[in-house]
Amino acid sequence: MSNAISVELAEFLVSAADESSGEIGIDASYSGRCMYGQTCLGLTFENIQSAFGLFESLRYFGSANFVNLTHELADFLAGCSKDGYGYGVILYNTSKSWPAEVLLPKD
């Protein structure tokens, strides 16, 4: 069973995806090779360098929990696997899920 990321990190990711003009996406039910139907949280990027831009964006998110969010984002990314995803890449963490309280951005 996977653990949901915090609501605040999810809200930041929605904000980052909305502001990225399509460079960043959220796949709350990614199921890749050898996952046998298991789903998890994945973040899609046009290129892998865009993933590191999330830390810069986090500085401007305006959260009083900046340090905690930075650690949570780093922990999420450290536990990720990478796969090709159409024209970009997906970083997915099989131990993380999307919190039900946060709506995903519209495509």
C-alpha positions as CSV (number, residue, x, y, z in Angstrom):
1,M,0.0,0.0,0.0
2,S,1.4,3.4,-0.9
3,N,1.4,6.5,1.2
4,A,-0.2,9.7,0.0
5,I,2.0,12.8,-0.4
6,S,1.0,15.7,1.8
7,V,-1.9,17.9,0.7
8,E,0.5,20.9,0.7
9,L,3.0,19.2,-1.6
10,A,0.1,18.1,-3.9
11,E,-1.2,21.7,-4.1
12,F,2.3,22.9,-5.0
13,L,2.6,20.3,-7.7
14,V,-0.8,21.4,-9.2
15,S,0.5,25.0,-9.1
16,A,3.8,24.1,-10.8
17,A,2.0,22.0,-13.4
18,D,-0.5,24.9,-14.1
19,E,2.4,27.4,-14.5
20,S,4.6,25.1,-16.6
21,S,2.8,25.4,-20.0
22,G,2.8,21.6,-20.3
23,E,6.4,20.9,-19.3
24,I,5.3,19.3,-16.0
25,G,2.4,16.9,-15.6
26,I,0.9,14.7,-12.9
27,D,-0.1,11.1,-13.4
28,A,-1.9,10.0,-10.2
29,S,-2.4,6.4,-11.4
30,Y,0.7,5.5,-13.3
31,S,1.2,1.8,-14.0
32,G,4.4,1.0,-15.9
33,R,6.3,-2.1,-16.9
34,C,6.5,-4.9,-14.3
35,M,4.1,-3.1,-12.0
36,Y,1.4,-5.8,-12.6
37,G,-1.5,-3.4,-12.3
38,Q,-0.2,-1.5,-9.3
39,T,-0.6,2.2,-9.6
40,C,1.4,5.0,-8.1
41,L,2.1,8.7,-8.4
42,G,4.2,9.8,-11.3
43,L,5.4,13.2,-12.5
44,T,5.9,13.8,-16.2
45,F,8.5,16.2,-17.7
46,E,9.5,17.2,-21.2
47,N,13.1,16.5,-20.0
48,I,14.7,15.3,-16.8
49,Q,16.2,18.7,-16.1
50,S,12.7,20.1,-15.5
51,A,12.4,17.9,-12.4
52,F,15.2,20.0,-10.7
53,G,13.3,23.2,-11.6
54,L,10.6,22.1,-9.1
55,F,13.0,23.0,-6.2
56,E,13.4,26.6,-7.7
57,S,9.6,26.9,-8.1
58,L,9.1,25.7,-4.5
59,R,11.0,28.8,-3.3
60,Y,8.3,31.0,-4.7
61,F,5.3,28.9,-3.6
62,G,5.0,31.0,-0.4
63,S,4.7,28.2,2.1
64,A,5.7,28.6,5.7
65,N,6.6,24.9,5.5
66,F,9.3,25.5,2.8
67,V,11.9,23.3,4.5
68,N,9.5,20.4,5.1
69,L,8.2,20.6,1.6
70,T,11.7,20.6,0.2
71,H,12.5,17.5,2.2
72,E,9.3,15.8,1.1
73,L,9.9,16.6,-2.6
74,A,13.5,15.4,-2.3
75,D,12.4,12.1,-0.6
76,F,9.8,11.6,-3.4
77,L,12.3,12.1,-6.1
78,A,15.0,10.0,-4.4
79,G,12.6,7.0,-4.4
80,C,11.7,7.4,-8.0
81,S,12.3,5.3,-11.0
82,K,12.4,6.8,-14.5
83,D,10.8,5.7,-17.7
84,G,10.1,7.0,-21.2
85,Y,6.7,8.6,-21.5
86,G,5.6,9.6,-25.0
87,Y,7.8,12.6,-25.8
88,G,9.3,13.0,-22.3
89,V,10.1,11.2,-19.1
90,I,8.1,10.1,-16.1
91,L,9.5,9.9,-12.6
92,Y,7.4,7.6,-10.6
93,N,7.5,6.4,-7.0
94,T,5.8,3.1,-6.2
95,S,5.5,3.9,-2.5
96,K,3.6,7.2,-3.1
97,S,0.1,8.1,-4.1
98,W,-2.0,11.3,-4.7
99,P,-4.1,12.6,-1.8
100,A,-7.8,12.3,-2.5
101,E,-8.4,15.8,-1.1
102,V,-6.6,17.5,-3.9
103,L,-8.0,17.8,-7.4
104,L,-5.7,17.1,-10.3
105,P,-5.1,19.9,-12.8
106,K,-7.2,19.8,-16.0
107,D,-5.3,18.8,-19.2
